[in-house]
C-alpha cells in the first residue's frame, strides 16, 4: 500500500507565525494538527490551505547589494565525486546494500515543496517502481508552511520526517547549525554539473530540484507578453497581474528578494499601483491565468508549461533582464526514523529515472545526460540566483515590506 498526504489547514496563532518568520527558523509553538492520510486525489490546482501570511522583523532601510550573477553561457563540465561527508556519516553507500537495509525499514516520509502535486506524485511512483517493498509517504506544501511544521516537530521532539525538501535554501542554513541534518554524499551526485554539486561543503544538504520564476501569461488574452520584469510596471497591466506570496512560497520569496536587490523596493511600490491579485503558492498564478482571471504573472516554469502541454492557454516568457533561478535543496534529518530508506531516496534524486521524471513533468532534470522537456537547458537561459545567506535575512525582511506595500 502506498500513502500520499497533503496538509490540512493549520490552526496556528498569529504570534506563532511572527516568531517563526522573525527568527528565521526558531522554534514555534506546539505542533499543528496532523495532516490527513490516505489516497488523496490530485488537486486541480496545487495550491493548498495554509496559515495567514507571516510577518517578520523590521526591513532594512535600503536594499542590499546584489550577490549573484547570470549563468555561464555553456554548461560547466562535471568533475570528480565530492569528498567524504563530515560528521561520521557514511560518505557514500553501495546502492544494493542500501536498498537491502532500506527494505528492512520498509518505508520513509518525505516532506517536499519542490514541485506541483502531479510532479510529486510522479516522483513517488518512479521511486516505488524502482525500489519495491518501500512505502513512500509524502506531504507536498508550500515552502514556508512545510518549514513551519518541521520546526514545530523539532520543538516537540517529534521525529516524523526522514527527508526534507524545500525551495528556500535559507531553511538549511538555519537548520544546519542546530545539528538536525545528517551528512551524507549520495551515490550519483557526481552526475550533477559542478555548479550545483556542492552547495553545502559538509554535504548536509544537496540540490534536489531546479526551476525558474519567469513571466507567465494567458495566450488567449496577451499577444505581446512583457519582455522584462520592469514591463510589469506598465499601466497597461493594471488589474491584470497575478502573484504568489513570499510568506508562503519559497519561489516567490526568492523572486521578491531578487527584484529588491536588482531594482530596489520601489519596484514593488510601483507594482502595487497595478493592483495585482496576490495568492499564496506561486502555482496560484497559473490557476488564475488558465481561468482568465488575470492575464500576466510572475510564475513558475514547470506548472505553466505542464498546463500549456495539457492544452490550456498559458505560456512563459524568459525575461531579458534575467529569469530567477531557484536551486531547491534536499536533506536527510539526523534523527530520521528510517535512515537507510532516507539515504536511498536521496540517492534516487541523482538517478537517471529521477531526471527523466523531472523532464516528463516539465521540471528541469538535474543530470546533464537527460534533456529538458523544452529542449532548452539551464545553460541557455540568462539567469540570476540569490545566495542562501542572502535569503536567510532577505525573505523575512521582504515579507514585512510586502505586507506594508500590498496590505496582505
Secondary structure, 3 states (H helix, E strand, C coil): CCCEEECCCCCCCHHHHHHHHHHCCCCCCCCCCCCECCECCCCCCCCCCCCCCCCCCCCCCCCCCCCCCCCCCCCCCCCCCCCCCCCCCCCCCCHHHHHHHHHHHCEEEEEECCCCHHHHHHHHHHHHHHCCCCEEEEEECCHHHHHHHHHHHHHHCCCCCCEEECCCCHHHHHHHHCCCEECCCCCCHHHECHHHHCCCCCCCCEEEEEEEEEEEEECCCCCCCCCCHHHHHCHHHCCCEEECCCCCCHHHHHHHHHHHHHHCCHHHHHHHCCCCEECCCCCHHHHHHHHCCCCEEEEEHHHHHHHHHCCCCEEEECCCCCEEEEEEEEEEECCCCCHHHHHHHHHHCCCHHHHHHHHHCCCECCECCCCCCCCCCHHHCCEECCCHHHHHHHHHHHHHHHHHHHCC
